[in-house]
Amino acid sequence: MTRRLISIALLCAGLASQTSAGDYFILLGGGAGPASSEVSIEKNVEWISALLDSRGHKDHDVLFAAGLQDPTRDVKTNRVDPELSGLWLPIARVYGNRARLFEAFHKNTVARSANAASRENALDILQQRLTAMQAGDNLMLVYNGHGGGSDEDPSQHHLRLWDNTSLTVADLVQTLEQQPPQTVFRFVLPQCYSGPFLRTIHQQLSIGESGPVNTARCGFTAAPHHRKSEGCTEVEDEREYVDYSTYFFAALDGRSRLGQALSRDPDTNGDGLVGLNEAHFYAATESYSRDVPGATSEYFLQQWQPWYVRGQTWSYPESSGDGHYALMARSVAARLGFPVDLDHVMLVREVSGRRTALEAQINGLEAEVRALRQRELDLRGELARAGTSRWPELRNPYGVNFNALEPENIGEISAWLQSRPLYTELESVQNEIDAGNVNILGMERDLGMHLRILRWLELSRLEYFLYRFGSGAEISSYESLQHCESWTGLGE
């Protein structure tokens, strides 16, 4: 471990140069269109923008949804109206999408968002800031929105941007070719399927990356390539937000987004500042969600492992339990009720067993919900045909004819639908679907926590073997990425 301590000491000697006069920030957010640009995304961008203002970065760039110049109502929210519910819910149960019953749209109020968050504008602002950077400068990209991907090609995982455009991993890597020497690029990308963006540390993308990495790039994601993340909801109540951004930026702010005290002090090294890495650790350990966060240094460890380490799957030397990954794993495992005295191997087995059980439960419940949805479609079809025979204008329930109905007609239609024998069954089936989806989300969150533990235990093992078998260049790359991730340009 002597080589490791020397390397860390050299890194710490350079911490004084971490904060530069040229710190650039780009906030990017919204959906592909109004229907996928939920109010939680707007609130996240506004909150993070206010945090940047409070840290003296008042000239940061913001691209959100359609931008402020476009009058499009580009933010979706959900506002329940009890009176409206009683009048329209029976019609929505039979003819429409119940999720859309209380759907409303408003024009975004995100300050500075002059232009739309489109692919063209995002690439343009990235290129402008990269061109303006000089030695010692920092650029940080923060996204809030939706993600998509391709199982066949990780380089095509992407941010879903305005007007049905996208920015892929490959796009970002190509744009970063313009990054000047002695500058640093960082990112926080919490969208679904965001993990492949950790690959931006590679100069050339391929399915199985290997070789040297660019340690002047680093960042954080909320989910692996195959998993959804939390967030992107039309619910306005911020007490319901459990997404990665909510916890990450709360750690940097020193308080929750509601102004409350944090569950613990995120400053784990006691230097009085919160680095991005400490915010990442805080979000990963304190949130209870389906997110399985990742960082570029963690991705490096997973890519590094040679065949003789990969083959030692169940080898967890005692000293591999000393690092922060193992401490994080044991902290969360204790909260989930696992015995605190289990060794690494037994903890892996116990957590893996519970993970397998959770996945089986989720699969079983999803099958039940699919069957219920088929019954729902059958019931809706039969009720809709009966209703349309009496009111032909219901053939297009969300079209002009439907909107032209008088209120008393709507009340009459709703009352008639509720009087049908099949309506009671439809209501029951839909309530079961709702309950099933709530249970699935709860299990997905449980599964996410178990996957985090297994990931951290694996990282603790890999870190141990890196310092035992890795070359000097490999160790230097790993520590340089950690150094990049520990930037304190936002934390207090």
Secondary structure, 3 states (H helix, E strand, C coil): CHHHHHHHHHHHHCHHHCCCCCEEEEEEEECCCHHHCEHHHHHHHHHHHHHHHHCCCCCCEEEECCCCCCCCCCEEEECCCHHHHHHHHHHHHHHCCHHHCCEEEECCCCCCCCCCCCHHHHHHHHHHHHHHCCCCCEEEEEEEECEECCCCCHHHCEEEECCCEEEEHHHHHHHHHHCCCCCEEEEEECCCCCHHHHHHHCCCCCCCCCCCCCCCEEEEECCCCCCCCCCCCCCCCHHHCCCHHHHHHHHHHCCCCCCCCCCCCCCCCCCCCCCHHHHHHHHHHHCCCCCCCEEHHHHHHHHHCCHHHHCCCCCCCHHHHCCHHHHHHHHHHHHCCCCCCCCHHHHHHHHHHHHHHHHHHHHHHHHHHHHHHHHHHHHHHHHHHHHHHHCHHHHCCCCHHHHCCCHHHHHHHHHHHHHCHHHHHHHHHHHHHHHHHHHHHHHHHHHHHHHHHHHHHHHHHHHHHHHHHCCHHHHHHHHHHHHHHCCCCCCC
